[in-house]
Amino acid sequence: MSRIQLSANFYLDEFTRSQTAARRGIDMTVSEFGVVYFTLRRLCRGVLQPLRDALGPVHITSGYRPPKLNRMIGGAPTSQHQYGQAADIVVTGHTPLEVATWLREHVTGYDQLIHEFGQWVHVSVPSAALHEPARLERLTAIKVPRLIGKPRTVYVPGLRTLEQARQLHLNHKEAA
């Protein structure tokens, strides 16, 4: 079976690969002529391919997640991954902040751009089916300790180093 190409350097199977789905028997099939397919193709052609052309190999760490898989892994109920609108990525030889900054400066069609925990970049496109405008939202995700239980995720406005994001969060808490 041949691979289904979404852009010059991206293939559908890169977005539908999931160890959790394989272990749990979750169907990751994307119809070649469905909304998810065309949305992934738009994400690749408009955002990921220009990034790859400029910075080199882009690795998809999380792509399409059917709702069942998204729930199973604790994804947000409104996650754009469920619709093929989002990918979590890393780029060989570049920090996530460098990647997010490059996208901010060179790509205009993204919806969300999140520097997540200094580990990867979440990038998404708006829904074409719903004719949504691009929000051009830029955030940095950090973990904040709690007195009891697991740390919680906080989203700080802007693309920042983790230290800057933590300081901004602390300053905001103190001012409140």
Order of alpha helices (4+ residues) and beta strands (2+ residues): beta-beta-alpha-alpha-alpha-beta-alpha-beta-alpha-beta-beta-beta-beta-alpha
